[in-house]
Amino acid sequence: MNQIATPKFGVGALLRRKEDEPLITGEGIYTADYMPEGCLHGFVVRSAMAHAKISVENADEIREMDGVHLVLTGKEVDGKKMPTQARLKQADGTDYWLPPQPVLCSDVVRYVGDAIAFIVADDLNTAKNAAEMLEVDYDPLDLVVGIENALAPGAVKVWPEHGSNLAFTFGQGDEAKTEAAFAQADRVVSVELVNNRIVANYMELRGCVAEHDPEDGRFKLTLGTQGGHGMRDTICSILKLDKENLRVITPEVGGGFGTKLFCYREYPLSLIAAEQLGKPVRWAGDRMDHFVTDAHGRDNLSTAELALDGDSRILGLRVHVKAAMGAYLHQFGPFIPHVGVSMSSGLYDIPAVFAKVEGVYMHTVPTDAFRGAGRPEAAYLIERLIEKAGEETGLGPVEIRKRNFIKPEQLPYTTQTGRMYDTGDFAGHLNKAMEVADWAGFKSRQSKCAEVGKFRGIGLSTYIEACAFAGSEEATVEVGDEGNVTLLIGTQTNGQGHATAYSQVVAEQFGVNIEDIEVIQGDTDRVRKGGGTGGSRSIPIGLPSVRDASISLVKKVKELAADRLEAGVEDLELESGVVRVVGTDQQITLAEIAAASDEPLFAREEVSQSECTYPNGTHICEVEIDPDTGDIAIENYVIVDDFGVTVNPLLLAGQVHGGAASALSQAMCEQTVYDEDGQLLTASLLDYRMIRAADLPPIHFETRNIPSTTNAMGIKGAGEAGTIGGCAAIMNAVQQALKDGAGVTDMIDMPATPLRVWDAIQAVR
């Protein structure tokens, strides 16, 4: 049955994505498909060294080469800087120092991939050839890579004028109260863990096409973003442009994961070039560009301690996160560990918490938000810590959690770091997940594995995250001259299915098919404003405004129809593009109503939300390890989540599956490796392993929902949840398998590669 043909939809309907057909038939338009007439091609010359003084020797010669139209160096764009927009107070109340990040480096480079020059030519090969001919003189400088190395006494300073590789220090919670809790503890449990550096590796690589109209002075930039309005505003701040003079268009986007939120150097450079040359300029990055330019994620070295009383109830939590920032403070970089540690206490009733964050400079690609942006790091830390507490106290992984969970009757509950959890039943989804995963039958399965020489482990992770942060999103619904219904909204789909989810709600009010509703995103000229997509905000924040705008417009439509039909508004129904008097053949079409209206027929609403939403759930993972090879096979994976109100179960499952795959990939495979010279050794997909479809198990996913009280429609958000709950579940399973099978007691870090697992086994044999 084709469910899309059903005339009634609304919240909760299980519908296939209406936007998929053009994507799977090759008709979707991405940035790389846009090639305006006369388009020139840009190429960035990037640093081959991690730290060096530089000078460009022959730029004028390169400018004279056939087919070369422009060579920009630091001299030509002097004074233009990339912004750091995360401005937060340090623990002592002071502002932290901001290092300058030039659009093009003119004197010193600070990581492999740092931008030195921008060459524009007739075609990409000519630009690349010119780049090969450009003479960059490098005077190598000492460098530092790695968090501990960067903080060691006498370490090379990334920014000598700052005098330290400590970028900032944040604190959350009550330090004195926490110290007092630890002073009276019967037991202290601690862990030290690495949260490995991640490269986003979305399918569609970054690119842009810049155009300038000399007649009106306006610019147009076409590129994949997670929000055109934020991108426009950031670029305008760099180039000192009025916002009205830059139009940003976002076509289809092949994945974002946080990393396409940011403005990168190629965007202002392409606009500068387009204005100077009077022709469109196109830049298209390749996979190597992505590895050495696009912001990396994670990269934390963290310690955490639990203070427990004699009944194994938590008295206090101490957290210390050292977060790699890279060579510069990226656009939102400092904000990521700051928001992450605000979720340090997880689902647990912890009366005293203090979390300290130190940002660390080093000669690497800067870090910033990646799927979950700090919350996966926090969940990973507390869930591996609570697992160890269960082991050391003898309570085990289930009882230690249940004993310390925040109880439903304690909700709403404000944590010691200021997060206000509104609704949930944490033991409820844990119990359900254990039932589905057959937790009780694990020992039997483990014994059978042991008989054939394999190790088996089962691990769980209970998580909560903050998302759909306080704010709003304007939605405008229009009825056109032909009776067509259009939604304009400033969020930005990156493959999540916004057009389907939004259309469900509009269709419910107008009584039309979702295919008949056009959803406009990604054009700053057509959409007045927008907050973009990130932090799982689009549906929880955007949909209430879509609903209210739809209701308001239907009211207007019925009022206009009532005049024409000489009937009361309460006697009218709207269905299939027609307003009719109930029980009669009197009717008027939406097209006729629009034609009769003296002004454009639209409604605009913006519903504000004052608090985050807090999705939560349980992940259970069961693994089998071959001790002879270290290979891990995931035998079972169960997720039970509380997402509040579900808008579309099919879209929801897709988001959760994708998030879980991302977590499993980080836990088992992904590792960004720099050598001592600051060279990125994992700079391609030949060296950087990601999880493959064959590695993934079937994932059992279900919900046990309790509506949010902070969201107007009870929605909690789901885009990042799979990633947040996943890493600890598989690593706890691996840890148990190694302990039970080989007696491994040392904590194993991500990624649990076959070599790392095999080494752990050999170390105890």
ZAMARGU-4260 file (C-alpha; in steps of 0.2 Angstrom, whole numbers, plus 5000, padded with zeros to 4 digits):
<rodrens>
0) 5000/5000/5000 | 5007/5017/4996 | 5004/5027/5012 | 5009/5043/5004 | 4993/5043/4995
5) 4983/5043/5011 | 4974/5060/5012 | 4976/5062/5031 | 4993/5063/5040 | 4997/5072/5055
10) 5009/5069/5070 | 5012/5050/5072 | 5009/5044/5055 | 5022/5032/5048 | 5026/5039/5031
15) 5040/5036/5018 | 5050/5051/5014 | 5043/5061/5000 | 5060/5069/4996 | 5068/5053/4991
20) 5063/5050/4973 | 5074/5064/4966 | 5088/5059/4977 | 5088/5040/4972 | 5085/5044/4953
25) 5099/5056/4952 | 5089/5071/4950 | 5094/5080/4966 | 5103/5096/4964 | 5119/5097/4975
30) 5132/5111/4975 | 5143/5101/4963 | 5129/5101/4950 | 5128/5120/4949 | 5140/5127/4936
35) 5135/5144/4930 | 5141/5150/4913 | 5159/5157/4913 | 5162/5149/4930 | 5181/5149/4935
40) 5189/5137/4947 | 5197/5140/4964 | 5211/5130/4972 | 5218/5132/4990 | 5237/5130/4993
45) 5238/5122/5010 | 5253/5121/5022 | 5263/5105/5020 | 5271/5108/5037 | 5263/5109/5054
50) 5272/5124/5061 | 5283/5135/5051 | 5287/5153/5046 | 5282/5155/5027 | 5284/5167/5013
55) 5277/5166/4996 | 5291/5169/4983 | 5283/5170/4965 | 5265/5175/4966 | 5267/5188/4952
60) 5274/5175/4941 | 5260/5163/4944 | 5248/5177/4940 | 5255/5178/4923 | 5252/5160/4919
65) 5240/5155/4905 | 5223/5152/4911 | 5227/5159/4929 | 5215/5174/4933 | 5219/5177/4951
70) 5232/5173/4965 | 5227/5178/4983 | 5239/5177/4997 | 5239/5183/5015 | 5245/5200/5008
75) 5229/5203/4998 | 5217/5198/5011 | 5226/5205/5026 | 5215/5210/5041 | 5202/5197/5037
80) 5200/5184/5050 | 5189/5169/5054 | 5178/5171/5069 | 5176/5162/5085 | 5158/5165/5090
85) 5159/5155/5107 | 5162/5168/5119 | 5161/5161/5137 | 5167/5167/5154 | 5181/5156/5162
90) 5180/5149/5179 | 5188/5165/5186 | 5176/5176/5177 | 5188/5182/5164 | 5187/5182/5145
95) 5199/5170/5137 | 5212/5176/5124 | 5207/5174/5106 | 5220/5169/5094 | 5219/5177/5077
100) 5214/5165/5063 | 5218/5174/5046 | 5208/5169/5031 | 5225/5166/5023 | 5241/5164/5032
105) 5255/5177/5028 | 5269/5173/5040 | 5266/5158/5051 | 5256/5141/5048 | 5251/5131/5063
110) 5244/5115/5056 | 5246/5104/5040 | 5232/5111/5029 | 5233/5129/5035 | 5228/5140/5020
115) 5242/5150/5012 | 5235/5155/4995 | 5219/5154/4984 | 5222/5152/4965 | 5208/5155/4952
120) 5210/5148/4935 | 5200/5143/4919 | 5198/5125/4926 | 5203/5115/4941 | 5218/5106/4933
125) 5226/5123/4928 | 5223/5129/4946 | 5232/5114/4953 | 5246/5116/4941 | 5248/5134/4946
130) 5248/5128/4964 | 5262/5116/4961 | 5272/5130/4953 | 5269/5142/4968 | 5285/5143/4978
135) 5282/5143/4997 | 5297/5145/5007 | 5295/5136/5024 | 5307/5139/5039 | 5302/5125/5051
140) 5298/5128/5069 | 5296/5116/5083 | 5279/5109/5086 | 5268/5100/5098 | 5255/5086/5095
145) 5244/5078/5109 | 5235/5084/5124 | 5248/5078/5137 | 5262/5084/5127 | 5255/5101/5124
150) 5252/5103/5143 | 5269/5097/5148 | 5281/5109/5156 | 5292/5117/5143 | 5281/5112/5129
155) 5282/5122/5112 | 5269/5135/5112 | 5257/5136/5098 | 5254/5154/5102 | 5270/5161/5111
160) 5262/5178/5114 | 5249/5169/5124 | 5262/5161/5134 | 5253/5144/5137 | 5245/5130/5127
165) 5230/5131/5140 | 5217/5140/5129 | 5204/5142/5143 | 5197/5135/5159 | 5179/5132/5163
170) 5170/5126/5178 | 5153/5120/5182 | 5145/5115/5198 | 5150/5118/5216 | 5168/5113/5219
175) 5168/5116/5238 | 5152/5105/5240 | 5160/5092/5229 | 5176/5091/5239 | 5166/5089/5255
180) 5156/5075/5248 | 5172/5066/5243 | 5179/5069/5261 | 5165/5058/5268 | 5164/5045/5255
185) 5166/5026/5259 | 5173/5022/5242 | 5180/5032/5227 | 5179/5025/5210 | 5189/5033/5195
190) 5192/5031/5177 | 5203/5040/5164 | 5197/5039/5146 | 5202/5045/5129 | 5188/5051/5118
195) 5196/5048/5101 | 5197/5062/5088 | 5184/5060/5073 | 5183/5066/5055 | 5165/5068/5050
200) 5167/5060/5033 | 5150/5065/5026 | 5146/5058/5009 | 5145/5075/5000 | 5161/5085/5001
205) 5161/5104/5004 | 5160/5116/4989 | 5154/5133/4985 | 5150/5144/4970 | 5152/5162/4972
210) 5144/5176/4961 | 5144/5195/4961 | 5132/5206/4952 | 5141/5223/4949 | 5125/5232/4945
215) 5117/5230/4962 | 5133/5225/4971 | 5125/5209/4978 | 5133/5193/4981 | 5126/5175/4979
220) 5134/5160/4987 | 5128/5143/4983 | 5134/5129/4996 | 5129/5115/5007 | 5126/5122/5024
225) 5116/5118/5040 | 5108/5135/5040 | 5110/5148/5027 | 5106/5163/5038 | 5120/5159/5051
230) 5132/5156/5036 | 5127/5173/5028 | 5129/5182/5044 | 5146/5175/5048 | 5153/5178/5031
235) 5146/5196/5031 | 5156/5199/5047 | 5172/5193/5039 | 5170/5203/5023 | 5161/5218/5032
240) 5146/5216/5021 | 5128/5222/5024 | 5118/5206/5026 | 5106/5212/5013 | 5120/5211/5000
245) 5123/5192/5002 | 5111/5179/4997 | 5115/5161/5002 | 5107/5147/4993 | 5108/5129/5000
250) 5103/5115/4988 | 5103/5097/4993 | 5115/5093/5007 | 5123/5076/5008 | 5126/5075/5027
255) 5131/5088/5039 | 5134/5081/5057 | 5138/5098/5064 | 5153/5100/5053 | 5143/5110/5039
260) 5137/5123/5052 | 5154/5132/5051 | 5161/5145/5039 | 5177/5139/5031 | 5190/5150/5022
265) 5185/5145/5005 | 5168/5154/5006 | 5175/5172/5009 | 5189/5168/4997 | 5178/5163/4983
270) 5167/5179/4986 | 5182/5190/4985 | 5188/5182/4969 | 5171/5183/4961 | 5170/5202/4965
275) 5187/5205/4958 | 5186/5195/4943 | 5167/5199/4938 | 5164/5180/4935 | 5157/5166/4945
280) 5170/5156/4955 | 5168/5138/4960 | 5178/5129/4974 | 5176/5110/4976 | 5185/5101/4990
285) 5191/5083/4988 | 5192/5070/5002 | 5210/5076/5007 | 5204/5093/5009 | 5190/5086/5021
290) 5203/5077/5032 | 5215/5092/5034 | 5203/5107/5033 | 5186/5103/5040 | 5184/5104/5059
295) 5187/5087/5068 | 5177/5081/5082 | 5179/5074/5100 | 5197/5072/5106 | 5196/5073/5125
300) 5207/5066/5138 | 5195/5065/5154 | 5196/5059/5171 | 5180/5056/5182 | 5178/5051/5200
305) 5163/5045/5210 | 5161/5047/5228 | 5150/5033/5235 | 5143/5030/5253 | 5142/5013/5262
310) 5126/5009/5252 | 5134/5013/5235 | 5124/5028/5233 | 5132/5042/5224 | 5138/5057/5235
315) 5148/5067/5222 | 5155/5067/5205 | 5172/5076/5200 | 5176/5078/5181 | 5191/5085/5173
320) 5191/5086/5154 | 5206/5091/5144 | 5199/5096/5127 | 5210/5097/5111 | 5206/5113/5102
325) 5219/5112/5088 | 5229/5127/5082 | 5215/5139/5083 | 5198/5141/5092 | 5186/5136/5079
330) 5169/5144/5076 | 5160/5136/5091 | 5175/5125/5097 | 5176/5131/5115 | 5157/5129/5117
335) 5157/5110/5114 | 5166/5104/5130 | 5157/5117/5140 | 5140/5111/5135 | 5146/5093/5136
340) 5151/5094/5155 | 5134/5102/5159 | 5127/5084/5156 | 5141/5076/5167 | 5129/5068/5179
345) 5119/5058/5167 | 5103/5050/5173 | 5109/5050/5191 | 5104/5059/5207 | 5120/5066/5212
350) 5120/5080/5225 | 5137/5087/5222 | 5146/5089/5205 | 5161/5099/5199 | 5167/5098/5181
355) 5182/5107/5175 | 5186/5109/5157 | 5203/5114/5150 | 5205/5119/5132 | 5222/5114/5124
360) 5231/5121/5109 | 5241/5110/5098 | 5247/5110/5080 | 5232/5101/5072 | 5216/5104/5063
365) 5204/5113/5075 | 5190/5104/5083 | 5172/5109/5084 | 5154/5101/5085 | 5152/5084/5078
370) 5136/5074/5080 | 5130/5076/5098 | 5143/5090/5101 | 5149/5087/5119 | 5135/5076/5125
375) 5141/5060/5118 | 5158/5063/5127 | 5149/5066/5143 | 5138/5051/5142 | 5153/5040/5138
380) 5162/5046/5153 | 5148/5044/5166 | 5142/5027/5159 | 5159/5019/5159 | 5162/5026/5176
385) 5146/5020/5183 | 5150/5003/5175 | 5166/5002/5185 | 5157/5007/5201 | 5145/4992/5198
390) 5160/4981/5196 | 5170/4987/5211 | 5155/4988/5223 | 5149/4971/5217 | 5131/4977/5213
395) 5134/4975/5194 | 5129/4986/5180 | 5110/4986/5183 | 5108/4988/5202 | 5121/5002/5203
400) 5111/5012/5190 | 5094/5008/5197 | 5100/5013/5215 | 5106/5030/5209 | 5093/5034/5195
405) 5083/5050/5197 | 5066/5043/5201 | 5050/5049/5191 | 5043/5057/5207 | 5059/5068/5208
410) 5055/5076/5191 | 5056/5089/5186 | 5074/5088/5193 | 5088/5102/5191 | 5105/5095/5191
415) 5120/5102/5200 | 5126/5109/5183 | 5109/5118/5180 | 5100/5106/5168 | 5081/5104/5171
420) 5075/5086/5167 | 5057/5087/5165 | 5050/5070/5162 | 5056/5052/5161 | 5056/5034/5168
425) 5074/5029/5167 | 5072/5012/5176 | 5057/5009/5164 | 5067/5010/5148 | 5081/5000/5156
430) 5069/4986/5161 | 5061/4985/5144 | 5078/4985/5135 | 5084/4971/5146 | 5069/4961/5142
435) 5071/4963/5123 | 5089/4959/5124 | 5086/4943/5135 | 5098/4950/5148 | 5093/4935/5159
440) 5099/4922/5146 | 5116/4930/5143 | 5126/4918/5155 | 5120/4903/5145 | 5125/4912/5129
445) 5142/4916/5136 | 5145/4898/5141 | 5142/4892/5124 | 5154/4904/5117 | 5167/4899/5129
450) 5165/4881/5123 | 5171/4886/5106 | 5185/4897/5112 | 5176/4914/5110 | 5173/4928/5123
455) 5156/4935/5125 | 5151/4951/5134 | 5135/4961/5136 | 5136/4980/5140 | 5123/4994/5143
460) 5122/5012/5142 | 5108/5023/5149 | 5109/5041/5143 | 5101/5058/5143 | 5105/5072/5132
465) 5100/5091/5131 | 5094/5096/5114 | 5082/5108/5105 | 5090/5122/5115 | 5080/5136/5120
470) 5074/5147/5106 | 5062/5148/5091 | 5060/5146/5073 | 5049/5156/5062 | 5037/5147/5050
475) 5027/5155/5036 | 5013/5145/5027 | 5006/5152/5010 | 4992/5148/4998 | 4997/5153/4981
480) 4987/5159/4966 | 4984/5141/4960 | 4979/5135/4977 | 4996/5128/4981 | 5002/5127/4999
485) 5020/5132/5003 | 5029/5132/5019 | 5045/5143/5021 | 5056/5139/5036 | 5074/5143/5041
490) 5079/5126/5047 | 5090/5116/5034 | 5088/5098/5030 | 5104/5088/5028 | 5095/5072/5024
495) 5084/5070/5040 | 5067/5071/5030 | 5061/5089/5035 | 5050/5090/5020 | 5040/5075/5025
500) 5039/5079/5044 | 5034/5097/5041 | 5022/5092/5027 | 5013/5080/5038 | 5007/5094/5050
505) 5003/5106/5036 | 4993/5092/5027 | 4983/5088/5043 | 4977/5105/5044 | 4973/5108/5025
510) 4967/5091/5021 | 4979/5088/5006 | 4992/5076/5001 | 5010/5079/5008 | 5016/5079/4989
515) 5005/5094/4986 | 5015/5104/4999 | 5031/5113/4994 | 5044/5116/5008 | 5056/5130/5005
520) 5072/5130/5015 | 5090/5136/5010 | 5087/5153/5002 | 5090/5168/5013 | 5081/5179/5000
525) 5065/5169/5001 | 5065/5164/5019 | 5066/5179/5031 | 5076/5172/5045 | 5081/5155/5052
530) 5091/5146/5065 | 5097/5132/5054 | 5099/5114/5059 | 5109/5108/5074 | 5107/5101/5091
535) 5092/5091/5086 | 5082/5107/5085 | 5073/5107/5068 | 5057/5096/5072 | 5055/5101/5091
540) 5058/5119/5088 | 5052/5121/5070 | 5036/5110/5070 | 5026/5120/5083 | 5028/5135/5073
545) 5023/5126/5057 | 5008/5119/5066 | 5002/5136/5073 | 5005/5145/5056 | 4995/5131/5047
550) 4981/5133/5060 | 4981/5152/5058 | 4980/5151/5039 | 4966/5138/5039 | 4957/5151/5050
555) 4960/5165/5037 | 4955/5153/5023 | 4938/5148/5031 | 4934/5166/5035 | 4936/5171/5017
560) 4927/5156/5011 | 4913/5160/5024 | 4910/5177/5015 | 4909/5169/4998 | 4898/5155/5003
565) 4887/5165/5015 | 4890/5152/5028 | 4897/5152/5046 | 4915/5147/5049 | 4910/5133/5060
570) 4900/5125/5046 | 4915/5124/5034 | 4927/5109/5031 | 4943/5110/5022 | 4949/5095/5012
575) 4958/5091/4996 | 4960/5109/4992 | 4942/5113/4993 | 4932/5122/5007 | 4914/5116/5007
580) 4899/5119/5018 | 4896/5103/5028 | 4882/5092/5021 | 4880/5102/5005 | 4888/5104/4988
585) 4892/5122/4991 | 4911/5124/4989 | 4925/5135/4984 | 4943/5130/4980 | 4959/5137/4988
590) 4964/5144/4971 | 4947/5154/4971 | 4949/5160/4988 | 4967/5166/4985 | 4961/5175/4969
595) 4947/5184/4979 | 4959/5189/4993 | 4965/5208/4992 | 4982/5203/4999 | 4994/5188/4999
600) 4986/5174/5008 | 4998/5168/5022 | 5001/5166/5040 | 5017/5167/5050 | 5020/5161/5067
605) 5035/5159/5079 | 5033/5148/5094 | 5047/5151/5107 | 5054/5138/5119 | 5062/5143/5135
610) 5071/5126/5140 | 5080/5112/5132 | 5071/5095/5129 | 5079/5079/5137 | 5078/5063/5127
615) 5084/5048/5136 | 5085/5029/5134 | 5095/5013/5135 | 5107/5005/5123 | 5112/4986/5126
620) 5125/4978/5115 | 5131/4960/5115 | 5148/4956/5107 | 5158/4941/5103 | 5177/4942/5103
625) 5189/4930/5094 | 5204/4930/5106 | 5216/4924/5092 | 5212/4939/5081 | 5204/4952/5092
630) 5190/4954/5080 | 5173/4959/5088 | 5157/4954/5081 | 5141/4963/5087 | 5128/4949/5090
635) 5114/4960/5096 | 5110/4978/5098 | 5094/4984/5107 | 5088/5002/5109 | 5073/5008/5120
640) 5071/5027/5119 | 5060/5041/5126 | 5058/5054/5113 | 5042/5061/5119 | 5029/5063/5105
645) 5034/5054/5089 | 5031/5064/5073 | 5035/5050/5061 | 5041/5033/5067 | 5050/5028/5051
650) 5060/5044/5050 | 5064/5042/5069 | 5070/5024/5066 | 5082/5031/5052 | 5089/5044/5063
655) 5092/5032/5078 | 5100/5019/5067 | 5111/5032/5059 | 5117/5039/5075 | 5120/5021/5083
660) 5131/5017/5067 | 5141/5033/5070 | 5144/5028/5088 | 5149/5010/5084 | 5161/5017/5071
665) 5169/5028/5083 | 5170/5014/5096 | 5177/5001/5085 | 5186/5009/5070 | 5189/5027/5069
670) 5205/5035/5074 | 5214/5051/5069 | 5232/5049/5070 | 5246/5062/5069 | 5264/5059/5070
675) 5277/5068/5080 | 5280/5080/5065 | 5261/5085/5065 | 5258/5075/5049 | 5241/5067/5048
680) 5244/5049/5045 | 5225/5045/5043 | 5222/5057/5029 | 5212/5047/5017 | 5199/5033/5018
685) 5213/5021/5014 | 5220/5024/5031 | 5205/5030/5041 | 5193/5016/5044 | 5174/5018/5046
690) 5162/5005/5050 | 5154/4996/5035 | 5136/4990/5032 | 5143/4972/5034 | 5149/4976/5052
695) 5132/4982/5058 | 5120/4971/5066 | 5101/4972/5065 | 5096/4985/5077 | 5080/4983/5088
700) 5073/5000/5091 | 5057/5004/5100 | 5051/5019/5111 | 5044/5021/5128 | 5039/5039/5127
705) 5034/5052/5140 | 5029/5069/5132 | 5041/5083/5135 | 5033/5097/5146 | 5045/5110/5139
710) 5041/5108/5121 | 5024/5115/5114 | 5020/5098/5105 | 5029/5086/5118 | 5043/5082/5106
715) 5060/5079/5113 | 5072/5077/5098 | 5081/5063/5091 | 5094/5067/5078 | 5110/5064/5089
720) 5103/5052/5102 | 5109/5036/5094 | 5127/5043/5094 | 5125/5049/5112 | 5120/5032/5119
725) 5130/5020/5108 | 5149/5021/5112 | 5148/5017/5131 | 5136/5002/5127 | 5148/4993/5115
730) 5164/4997/5125 | 5156/4991/5142 | 5152/4975/5132 | 5170/4973/5126 | 5177/4977/5143
735) 5166/4963/5151 | 5170/4951/5137 | 5189/4954/5140 | 5187/4953/5159 | 5177/4937/5159
740) 5186/4929/5145 | 5204/4933/5148 | 5205/4942/5165 | 5208/4960/5158 | 5205/4973/5171
745) 5213/4988/5163 | 5201/5000/5155 | 5202/4999/5136 | 5200/5015/5126 | 5191/5018/5110
750) 5193/5013/5096 | 5192/4994/5101 | 5202/4989/5085 | 5207/4971/5083 | 5225/4975/5087
755) 5221/4984/5103 | 5209/4970/5109 | 5222/4957/5104 | 5236/4967/5113 | 5225/4968/5129
760) 5223/4949/5129 | 5241/4946/5126 | 5246/4958/5140 | 5237/4946/5153 | 5242/4930/5146
</rodrens>
